[in-house]
Amino acid sequence: MSNPIRYAVVVNDEEQHALWPEGVPLPEGWMSEGFEGTEEECVAHVDRVWPDIRPLSLRRRLADHRSAGTQETR
């Protein structure tokens, strides 16, 4: 038997994605990403659009660190 619940893909300011049951109010800090479907469809969508699961702040820090390291070696 398939899961009759439909989900929305939601995203926060750190660009982290999650599945949220349709019709349930979103928690503070999360907004709809615009994709809705079954759990399976939503998981497949998240896998496509969120290949790097690190939070945005960490990705930025690492990029800044690499950039600073590159500049120091010149």
PDB file of N, CA, C and O in Angstrom:
ATOM      1  N   MET A   1       0.847  -1.192   0.000  1.00  0.00           N
ATOM      2  CA  MET A   1       0.000   0.000   0.000  1.00  0.00           C
ATOM      3  C   MET A   1       0.882   1.241   0.000  1.00  0.00           C
ATOM      4  O   MET A   1       1.832   1.328   0.778  1.00  0.00           O
ATOM      5  N   SER A   2       0.577   2.190  -0.857  1.00  0.00           N
ATOM      6  CA  SER A   2       1.379   3.405  -0.945  1.00  0.00           C
ATOM      7  C   SER A   2       0.939   4.418   0.107  1.00  0.00           C
ATOM      8  O   SER A   2      -0.178   4.374   0.623  1.00  0.00           O
ATOM      9  N   ASN A   3       1.850   5.321   0.401  1.00  0.00           N
ATOM     10  CA  ASN A   3       1.600   6.372   1.385  1.00  0.00           C
ATOM     11  C   ASN A   3       0.718   7.444   0.739  1.00  0.00           C
ATOM     12  O   ASN A   3       1.142   8.055  -0.242  1.00  0.00           O
ATOM     13  N   PRO A   4      -0.499   7.696   1.254  1.00  0.00           N
ATOM     14  CA  PRO A   4      -1.396   8.677   0.640  1.00  0.00           C
ATOM     15  C   PRO A   4      -1.023  10.127   0.957  1.00  0.00           C
ATOM     16  O   PRO A   4      -1.595  11.049   0.377  1.00  0.00           O
ATOM     17  N   ILE A   5      -0.091  10.334   1.850  1.00  0.00           N
ATOM     18  CA  ILE A   5       0.288  11.696   2.246  1.00  0.00           C
ATOM     19  C   ILE A   5       1.093  12.342   1.131  1.00  0.00           C
ATOM     20  O   ILE A   5       1.980  11.720   0.545  1.00  0.00           O
ATOM     21  N   ARG A   6       0.773  13.596   0.848  1.00  0.00           N
ATOM     22  CA  ARG A   6       1.551  14.371  -0.129  1.00  0.00           C
ATOM     23  C   ARG A   6       2.432  15.328   0.643  1.00  0.00           C
ATOM     24  O   ARG A   6       2.099  15.767   1.744  1.00  0.00           O
ATOM     25  N   TYR A   7       3.560  15.639   0.039  1.00  0.00           N
ATOM     26  CA  TYR A   7       4.562  16.458   0.702  1.00  0.00           C
ATOM     27  C   TYR A   7       4.937  17.657  -0.157  1.00  0.00           C
ATOM     28  O   TYR A   7       4.744  17.667  -1.373  1.00  0.00           O
ATOM     29  N   ALA A   8       5.473  18.654   0.507  1.00  0.00           N
ATOM     30  CA  ALA A   8       6.091  19.797  -0.154  1.00  0.00           C
ATOM     31  C   ALA A   8       7.568  19.766   0.214  1.00  0.00           C
ATOM     32  O   ALA A   8       7.929  19.412   1.337  1.00  0.00           O
ATOM     33  N   VAL A   9       8.416  20.139  -0.734  1.00  0.00           N
ATOM     34  CA  VAL A   9       9.836  20.288  -0.431  1.00  0.00           C
ATOM     35  C   VAL A   9      10.006  21.695   0.122  1.00  0.00           C
ATOM     36  O   VAL A   9       9.569  22.672  -0.487  1.00  0.00           O
ATOM     37  N   VAL A  10      10.641  21.785   1.275  1.00  0.00           N
ATOM     38  CA  VAL A  10      10.852  23.076   1.925  1.00  0.00           C
ATOM     39  C   VAL A  10      12.345  23.315   2.070  1.00  0.00           C
ATOM     40  O   VAL A  10      13.143  22.377   2.062  1.00  0.00           O
ATOM     41  N   VAL A  11      12.711  24.587   2.204  1.00  0.00           N
ATOM     42  CA  VAL A  11      14.119  24.972   2.290  1.00  0.00           C
ATOM     43  C   VAL A  11      14.253  26.072   3.333  1.00  0.00           C
ATOM     44  O   VAL A  11      13.330  26.861   3.537  1.00  0.00           O
ATOM     45  N   ASN A  12      15.411  26.120   3.992  1.00  0.00           N
ATOM     46  CA  ASN A  12      15.652  27.177   4.976  1.00  0.00           C
ATOM     47  C   ASN A  12      16.765  28.108   4.488  1.00  0.00           C
ATOM     48  O   ASN A  12      17.278  27.936   3.382  1.00  0.00           O
ATOM     49  N   ASP A  13      17.135  29.080   5.299  1.00  0.00           N
ATOM     50  CA  ASP A  13      18.149  30.067   4.910  1.00  0.00           C
ATOM     51  C   ASP A  13      19.524  29.452   4.693  1.00  0.00           C
ATOM     52  O   ASP A  13      20.371  30.056   4.035  1.00  0.00           O
ATOM     53  N   GLU A  14      19.756  28.273   5.230  1.00  0.00           N
ATOM     54  CA  GLU A  14      21.027  27.566   5.037  1.00  0.00           C
ATOM     55  C   GLU A  14      20.982  26.672   3.799  1.00  0.00           C
ATOM     56  O   GLU A  14      21.901  25.890   3.556  1.00  0.00           O
ATOM     57  N   GLU A  15      19.904  26.796   3.018  1.00  0.00           N
ATOM     58  CA  GLU A  15      19.672  26.005   1.810  1.00  0.00           C
ATOM     59  C   GLU A  15      19.580  24.511   2.101  1.00  0.00           C
ATOM     60  O   GLU A  15      19.890  23.681   1.246  1.00  0.00           O
ATOM     61  N   GLN A  16      19.150  24.177   3.320  1.00  0.00           N
ATOM     62  CA  GLN A  16      18.885  22.790   3.669  1.00  0.00           C
ATOM     63  C   GLN A  16      17.462  22.471   3.234  1.00  0.00           C
ATOM     64  O   GLN A  16      16.559  23.292   3.397  1.00  0.00           O
ATOM     65  N   HIS A  17      17.265  21.294   2.687  1.00  0.00           N
ATOM     66  CA  HIS A  17      15.961  20.883   2.183  1.00  0.00           C
ATOM     67  C   HIS A  17      15.352  19.830   3.092  1.00  0.00           C
ATOM     68  O   HIS A  17      16.060  19.083   3.767  1.00  0.00           O
ATOM     69  N   ALA A  18      14.036  19.785   3.099  1.00  0.00           N
ATOM     70  CA  ALA A  18      13.303  18.788   3.877  1.00  0.00           C
ATOM     71  C   ALA A  18      11.956  18.548   3.213  1.00  0.00           C
ATOM     72  O   ALA A  18      11.508  19.335   2.380  1.00  0.00           O
ATOM     73  N   LEU A  19      11.322  17.456   3.593  1.00  0.00           N
ATOM     74  CA  LEU A  19       9.960  17.160   3.150  1.00  0.00           C
ATOM     75  C   LEU A  19       9.020  17.541   4.276  1.00  0.00           C
ATOM     76  O   LEU A  19       9.288  17.284   5.450  1.00  0.00           O
ATOM     77  N   TRP A  20       7.908  18.163   3.890  1.00  0.00           N
ATOM     78  CA  TRP A  20       6.938  18.599   4.895  1.00  0.00           C
ATOM     79  C   TRP A  20       5.551  18.203   4.419  1.00  0.00           C
ATOM     80  O   TRP A  20       5.199  18.455   3.267  1.00  0.00           O
ATOM     81  N   PRO A  21       4.756  17.586   5.291  1.00  0.00           N
ATOM     82  CA  PRO A  21       3.407  17.179   4.874  1.00  0.00           C
ATOM     83  C   PRO A  21       2.573  18.388   4.434  1.00  0.00           C
ATOM     84  O   PRO A  21       2.543  19.418   5.108  1.00  0.00           O
ATOM     85  N   GLU A  22       1.903  18.241   3.297  1.00  0.00           N
ATOM     86  CA  GLU A  22       1.040  19.320   2.819  1.00  0.00           C
ATOM     87  C   GLU A  22      -0.061  19.579   3.833  1.00  0.00           C
ATOM     88  O   GLU A  22      -0.589  18.652   4.446  1.00  0.00           O
ATOM     89  N   GLY A  23      -0.400  20.844   4.000  1.00  0.00           N
ATOM     90  CA  GLY A  23      -1.475  21.230   4.895  1.00  0.00           C
ATOM     91  C   GLY A  23      -1.046  21.458   6.327  1.00  0.00           C
ATOM     92  O   GLY A  23      -1.841  21.924   7.143  1.00  0.00           O
ATOM     93  N   VAL A  24       0.197  21.137   6.649  1.00  0.00           N
ATOM     94  CA  VAL A  24       0.718  21.366   8.000  1.00  0.00           C
ATOM     95  C   VAL A  24       1.503  22.674   7.962  1.00  0.00           C
ATOM     96  O   VAL A  24       2.370  22.833   7.102  1.00  0.00           O
ATOM     97  N   PRO A  25       1.228  23.616   8.866  1.00  0.00           N
ATOM     98  CA  PRO A  25       1.951  24.890   8.852  1.00  0.00           C
ATOM     99  C   PRO A  25       3.467  24.677   8.941  1.00  0.00           C
ATOM    100  O   PRO A  25       3.953  23.832   9.693  1.00  0.00           O
ATOM    101  N   LEU A  26       4.187  25.460   8.159  1.00  0.00           N
ATOM    102  CA  LEU A  26       5.649  25.357   8.163  1.00  0.00           C
ATOM    103  C   LEU A  26       6.225  25.948   9.443  1.00  0.00           C
ATOM    104  O   LEU A  26       5.703  26.934   9.964  1.00  0.00           O
ATOM    105  N   PRO A  27       7.292  25.354   9.948  1.00  0.00           N
ATOM    106  CA  PRO A  27       7.946  25.952  11.107  1.00  0.00           C
ATOM    107  C   PRO A  27       8.662  27.235  10.694  1.00  0.00           C
ATOM    108  O   PRO A  27       8.988  27.422   9.522  1.00  0.00           O
ATOM    109  N   GLU A  28       8.898  28.096  11.642  1.00  0.00           N
ATOM    110  CA  GLU A  28       9.583  29.353  11.378  1.00  0.00           C
ATOM    111  C   GLU A  28      10.943  29.076  10.745  1.00  0.00           C
ATOM    112  O   GLU A  28      11.662  28.166  11.158  1.00  0.00           O
ATOM    113  N   GLY A  29      11.279  29.874   9.740  1.00  0.00           N
ATOM    114  CA  GLY A  29      12.572  29.743   9.085  1.00  0.00           C
ATOM    115  C   GLY A  29      12.574  28.844   7.861  1.00  0.00           C
ATOM    116  O   GLY A  29      13.598  28.715   7.192  1.00  0.00           O
ATOM    117  N   TRP A  30      11.460  28.232   7.564  1.00  0.00           N
ATOM    118  CA  TRP A  30      11.356  27.351   6.407  1.00  0.00           C
ATOM    119  C   TRP A  30      10.337  27.920   5.432  1.00  0.00           C
ATOM    120  O   TRP A  30       9.354  28.534   5.847  1.00  0.00           O
ATOM    121  N   MET A  31      10.570  27.716   4.116  1.00  0.00           N
ATOM    122  CA  MET A  31       9.621  28.160   3.097  1.00  0.00           C
ATOM    123  C   MET A  31       9.502  27.085   2.023  1.00  0.00           C
ATOM    124  O   MET A  31      10.403  26.268   1.836  1.00  0.00           O
ATOM    125  N   SER A  32       8.394  27.105   1.338  1.00  0.00           N
ATOM    126  CA  SER A  32       8.176  26.133   0.274  1.00  0.00           C
ATOM    127  C   SER A  32       9.175  26.367  -0.845  1.00  0.00           C
ATOM    128  O   SER A  32       9.421  27.508  -1.236  1.00  0.00           O
ATOM    129  N   GLU A  33       9.741  25.304  -1.355  1.00  0.00           N
ATOM    130  CA  GLU A  33      10.686  25.376  -2.459  1.00  0.00           C
ATOM    131  C   GLU A  33       9.938  25.355  -3.785  1.00  0.00           C
ATOM    132  O   GLU A  33      10.490  25.716  -4.824  1.00  0.00           O
ATOM    133  N   GLY A  34       8.679  24.932  -3.743  1.00  0.00           N
ATOM    134  CA  GLY A  34       7.846  24.947  -4.936  1.00  0.00           C
ATOM    135  C   GLY A  34       7.554  23.578  -5.521  1.00  0.00           C
ATOM    136  O   GLY A  34       6.762  23.465  -6.457  1.00  0.00           O
ATOM    137  N   PHE A  35       8.175  22.539  -4.989  1.00  0.00           N
ATOM    138  CA  PHE A  35       7.934  21.188  -5.498  1.00  0.00           C
ATOM    139  C   PHE A  35       7.040  20.441  -4.525  1.00  0.00           C
ATOM    140  O   PHE A  35       7.262  20.482  -3.314  1.00  0.00           O
ATOM    141  N   GLU A  36       6.029  19.757  -5.051  1.00  0.00           N
ATOM    142  CA  GLU A  36       5.116  18.962  -4.227  1.00  0.00           C
ATOM    143  C   GLU A  36       4.910  17.615  -4.895  1.00  0.00           C
ATOM    144  O   GLU A  36       4.963  17.504  -6.119  1.00  0.00           O
ATOM    145  N   GLY A  37       4.674  16.592  -4.085  1.00  0.00           N
ATOM    146  CA  GLY A  37       4.415  15.272  -4.643  1.00  0.00           C
ATOM    147  C   GLY A  37       4.394  14.214  -3.570  1.00  0.00           C
ATOM    148  O   GLY A  37       4.255  14.504  -2.382  1.00  0.00           O
ATOM    149  N   THR A  38       4.535  12.976  -4.013  1.00  0.00           N
ATOM    150  CA  THR A  38       4.612  11.866  -3.070  1.00  0.00           C
ATOM    151  C   THR A  38       5.962  11.923  -2.358  1.00  0.00           C
ATOM    152  O   THR A  38       6.858  12.667  -2.757  1.00  0.00           O
ATOM    153  N   GLU A  39       6.091  11.135  -1.312  1.00  0.00           N
ATOM    154  CA  GLU A  39       7.375  11.090  -0.605  1.00  0.00           C
ATOM    155  C   GLU A  39       8.495  10.690  -1.565  1.00  0.00           C
ATOM    156  O   GLU A  39       9.562  11.303  -1.568  1.00  0.00           O
ATOM    157  N   GLU A  40       8.254   9.677  -2.367  1.00  0.00           N
ATOM    158  CA  GLU A  40       9.260   9.202  -3.316  1.00  0.00           C
ATOM    159  C   GLU A  40       9.636  10.290  -4.326  1.00  0.00           C
ATOM    160  O   GLU A  40      10.818  10.491  -4.608  1.00  0.00           O
ATOM    161  N   GLU A  41       8.644  10.985  -4.868  1.00  0.00           N
ATOM    162  CA  GLU A  41       8.914  12.055  -5.838  1.00  0.00           C
ATOM    163  C   GLU A  41       9.708  13.184  -5.195  1.00  0.00           C
ATOM    164  O   GLU A  41      10.637  13.721  -5.800  1.00  0.00           O
ATOM    165  N   CYS A  42       9.342  13.542  -3.971  1.00  0.00           N
ATOM    166  CA  CYS A  42      10.028  14.635  -3.280  1.00  0.00           C
ATOM    167  C   CYS A  42      11.467  14.265  -2.931  1.00  0.00           C
ATOM    168  O   CYS A  42      12.370  15.091  -3.063  1.00  0.00           O
ATOM    169  N   VAL A  43      11.683  13.033  -2.488  1.00  0.00           N
ATOM    170  CA  VAL A  43      13.047  12.592  -2.184  1.00  0.00           C
ATOM    171  C   VAL A  43      13.899  12.622  -3.450  1.00  0.00           C
ATOM    172  O   VAL A  43      15.046  13.068  -3.408  1.00  0.00           O
ATOM    173  N   ALA A  44      13.359  12.157  -4.569  1.00  0.00           N
ATOM    174  CA  ALA A  44      14.093  12.189  -5.836  1.00  0.00           C
ATOM    175  C   ALA A  44      14.415  13.626  -6.234  1.00  0.00           C
ATOM    176  O   ALA A  44      15.514  13.903  -6.715  1.00  0.00           O
ATOM    177  N   HIS A  45      13.478  14.532  -6.040  1.00  0.00           N
ATOM    178  CA  HIS A  45      13.708  15.944  -6.360  1.00  0.00           C
ATOM    179  C   HIS A  45      14.819  16.520  -5.486  1.00  0.00           C
ATOM    180  O   HIS A  45      15.723  17.188  -5.989  1.00  0.00           O
ATOM    181  N   VAL A  46      14.756  16.267  -4.187  1.00  0.00           N
ATOM    182  CA  VAL A  46      15.787  16.773  -3.269  1.00  0.00           C
ATOM    183  C   VAL A  46      17.151  16.211  -3.662  1.00  0.00           C
ATOM    184  O   VAL A  46      18.142  16.941  -3.638  1.00  0.00           O
ATOM    185  N   ASP A  47      17.221  14.945  -4.019  1.00  0.00           N
ATOM    186  CA  ASP A  47      18.490  14.349  -4.454  1.00  0.00           C
ATOM    187  C   ASP A  47      19.057  15.072  -5.672  1.00  0.00           C
ATOM    188  O   ASP A  47      20.273  15.213  -5.799  1.00  0.00           O
ATOM    189  N   ARG A  48      18.181  15.532  -6.569  1.00  0.00           N
ATOM    190  CA  ARG A  48      18.636  16.239  -7.776  1.00  0.00           C
ATOM    191  C   ARG A  48      19.100  17.659  -7.478  1.00  0.00           C
ATOM    192  O   ARG A  48      20.115  18.105  -8.013  1.00  0.00           O
ATOM    193  N   VAL A  49      18.364  18.373  -6.628  1.00  0.00           N
ATOM    194  CA  VAL A  49      18.633  19.807  -6.449  1.00  0.00           C
ATOM    195  C   VAL A  49      19.557  20.127  -5.281  1.00  0.00           C
ATOM    196  O   VAL A  49      19.982  21.273  -5.135  1.00  0.00           O
ATOM    197  N   TRP A  50      19.875  19.145  -4.452  1.00  0.00           N
ATOM    198  CA  TRP A  50      20.675  19.415  -3.251  1.00  0.00           C
ATOM    199  C   TRP A  50      21.824  18.415  -3.161  1.00  0.00           C
ATOM    200  O   TRP A  50      21.872  17.609  -2.233  1.00  0.00           O
ATOM    201  N   PRO A  51      22.763  18.463  -4.133  1.00  0.00           N
ATOM    202  CA  PRO A  51      23.851  17.477  -4.141  1.00  0.00           C
ATOM    203  C   PRO A  51      24.871  17.688  -3.020  1.00  0.00           C
ATOM    204  O   PRO A  51      25.493  16.727  -2.567  1.00  0.00           O
ATOM    205  N   ASP A  52      25.045  18.912  -2.576  1.00  0.00           N
ATOM    206  CA  ASP A  52      26.000  19.216  -1.503  1.00  0.00           C
ATOM    207  C   ASP A  52      25.194  19.540  -0.254  1.00  0.00           C
ATOM    208  O   ASP A  52      24.659  20.642  -0.130  1.00  0.00           O
ATOM    209  N   ILE A  53      25.102  18.592   0.670  1.00  0.00           N
ATOM    210  CA  ILE A  53      24.194  18.752   1.804  1.00  0.00           C
ATOM    211  C   ILE A  53      24.765  19.590   2.941  1.00  0.00           C
ATOM    212  O   ILE A  53      24.125  19.746   3.980  1.00  0.00           O
ATOM    213  N   ARG A  54      25.966  20.128   2.748  1.00  0.00           N
ATOM    214  CA  ARG A  54      26.512  20.985   3.809  1.00  0.00           C
ATOM    215  C   ARG A  54      25.716  22.292   3.876  1.00  0.00           C
ATOM    216  O   ARG A  54      25.286  22.803   2.842  1.00  0.00           O
ATOM    217  N   PRO A  55      25.515  22.836   5.079  1.00  0.00           N
ATOM    218  CA  PRO A  55      24.811  24.116   5.205  1.00  0.00           C
ATOM    219  C   PRO A  55      25.542  25.215   4.427  1.00  0.00           C
ATOM    220  O   PRO A  55      26.762  25.166   4.273  1.00  0.00           O
ATOM    221  N   LEU A  56      24.801  26.188   3.946  1.00  0.00           N
ATOM    222  CA  LEU A  56      25.353  27.289   3.164  1.00  0.00           C
ATOM    223  C   LEU A  56      26.480  28.000   3.902  1.00  0.00           C
ATOM    224  O   LEU A  56      27.502  28.318   3.296  1.00  0.00           O
ATOM    225  N   SER A  57      26.316  28.255   5.195  1.00  0.00           N
ATOM    226  CA  SER A  57      27.355  28.972   5.944  1.00  0.00           C
ATOM    227  C   SER A  57      28.665  28.192   5.949  1.00  0.00           C
ATOM    228  O   SER A  57      29.732  28.800   5.867  1.00  0.00           O
ATOM    229  N   LEU A  58      28.618  26.886   6.040  1.00  0.00           N
ATOM    230  CA  LEU A  58      29.836  26.073   6.012  1.00  0.00           C
ATOM    231  C   LEU A  58      30.464  26.099   4.630  1.00  0.00           C
ATOM    232  O   LEU A  58      31.683  26.223   4.513  1.00  0.00           O
ATOM    233  N   ARG A  59      29.663  25.987   3.585  1.00  0.00           N
ATOM    234  CA  ARG A  59      30.204  26.042   2.224  1.00  0.00           C
ATOM    235  C   ARG A  59      30.895  27.374   1.981  1.00  0.00           C
ATOM    236  O   ARG A  59      31.959  27.417   1.362  1.00  0.00           O
ATOM    237  N   ARG A  60      30.299  28.467   2.463  1.00  0.00           N
ATOM    238  CA  ARG A  60      30.914  29.793   2.288  1.00  0.00           C
ATOM    239  C   ARG A  60      32.225  29.902   3.055  1.00  0.00           C
ATOM    240  O   ARG A  60      33.216  30.417   2.537  1.00  0.00           O
ATOM    241  N   ARG A  61      32.225  29.410   4.304  1.00  0.00           N
ATOM    242  CA  ARG A  61      33.452  29.459   5.107  1.00  0.00           C
ATOM    243  C   ARG A  61      34.574  28.677   4.444  1.00  0.00           C
ATOM    244  O   ARG A  61      35.710  29.148   4.387  1.00  0.00           O
ATOM    245  N   LEU A  62      34.271  27.505   3.951  1.00  0.00           N
ATOM    246  CA  LEU A  62      35.284  26.694   3.287  1.00  0.00           C
ATOM    247  C   LEU A  62      35.771  27.361   2.004  1.00  0.00           C
ATOM    248  O   LEU A  62      36.964  27.325   1.702  1.00  0.00           O
ATOM    249  N   ALA A  63      34.863  27.966   1.253  1.00  0.00           N
ATOM    250  CA  ALA A  63      35.260  28.672   0.033  1.00  0.00           C
ATOM    251  C   ALA A  63      36.142  29.868   0.369  1.00  0.00           C
ATOM    252  O   ALA A  63      37.132  30.116  -0.320  1.00  0.00           O
ATOM    253  N   ASP A  64      35.797  30.615   1.421  1.00  0.00           N
ATOM    254  CA  ASP A  64      36.617  31.753   1.844  1.00  0.00           C
ATOM    255  C   ASP A  64      37.994  31.290   2.288  1.00  0.00           C
ATOM    256  O   ASP A  64      39.000  31.931   1.983  1.00  0.00           O
ATOM    257  N   HIS A  65      38.038  30.177   3.005  1.00  0.00           N
ATOM    258  CA  HIS A  65      39.307  29.632   3.487  1.00  0.00           C
ATOM    259  C   HIS A  65      40.187  29.214   2.309  1.00  0.00           C
ATOM    260  O   HIS A  65      41.384  29.502   2.298  1.00  0.00           O
ATOM    261  N   ARG A  66      39.613  28.548   1.335  1.00  0.00           N
ATOM    262  CA  ARG A  66      40.375  28.136   0.143  1.00  0.00           C
ATOM    263  C   ARG A  66      40.855  29.357  -0.622  1.00  0.00           C
ATOM    264  O   ARG A  66      41.992  29.393  -1.094  1.00  0.00           O
ATOM    265  N   SER A  67      39.995  30.355  -0.746  1.00  0.00           N
ATOM    266  CA  SER A  67      40.360  31.573  -1.461  1.00  0.00           C
ATOM    267  C   SER A  67      41.497  32.293  -0.752  1.00  0.00           C
ATOM    268  O   SER A  67      42.437  32.747  -1.405  1.00  0.00           O
ATOM    269  N   ALA A  68      41.432  32.405   0.557  1.00  0.00           N
ATOM    270  CA  ALA A  68      42.488  33.061   1.334  1.00  0.00           C
ATOM    271  C   ALA A  68      43.786  32.278   1.225  1.00  0.00           C
ATOM    272  O   ALA A  68      44.855  32.878   1.123  1.00  0.00           O
ATOM    273  N   GLY A  69      43.719  30.974   1.244  1.00  0.00           N
ATOM    274  CA  GLY A  69      44.912  30.140   1.116  1.00  0.00           C
ATOM    275  C   GLY A  69      45.552  30.295  -0.245  1.00  0.00           C
ATOM    276  O   GLY A  69      46.778  30.285  -0.353  1.00  0.00           O
ATOM    277  N   THR A  70      44.756  30.436  -1.279  1.00  0.00           N
ATOM    278  CA  THR A  70      45.270  30.622  -2.634  1.00  0.00           C
ATOM    279  C   THR A  70      45.981  31.956  -2.746  1.00  0.00           C
ATOM    280  O   THR A  70      47.029  32.047  -3.386  1.00  0.00           O
ATOM    281  N   GLN A  71      45.426  32.995  -2.135  1.00  0.00           N
ATOM    282  CA  GLN A  71      46.032  34.317  -2.214  1.00  0.00           C
ATOM    283  C   GLN A  71      47.355  34.367  -1.459  1.00  0.00           C
ATOM    284  O   GLN A  71      48.267  35.081  -1.876  1.00  0.00           O
ATOM    285  N   GLU A  72      47.484  33.626  -0.360  1.00  0.00           N
ATOM    286  CA  GLU A  72      48.703  33.646   0.431  1.00  0.00           C
ATOM    287  C   GLU A  72      49.865  32.990  -0.290  1.00  0.00           C
ATOM    288  O   GLU A  72      51.014  33.320   0.002  1.00  0.00           O
ATOM    289  N   THR A  73      49.622  32.089  -1.208  1.00  0.00           N
ATOM    290  CA  THR A  73      50.699  31.358  -1.867  1.00  0.00           C
ATOM    291  C   THR A  73      51.248  32.084  -3.079  1.00  0.00           C
ATOM    292  O   THR A  73      52.194  31.601  -3.701  1.00  0.00           O
ATOM    293  N   ARG A  74      50.702  33.192  -3.421  1.00  0.00           N
ATOM    294  CA  ARG A  74      51.181  33.947  -4.597  1.00  0.00           C
ATOM    295  C   ARG A  74      52.427  34.710  -4.272  1.00  0.00           C
ATOM    296  O   ARG A  74      52.970  35.401  -5.134  1.00  0.00           O
TER     297      ARG A  74
END
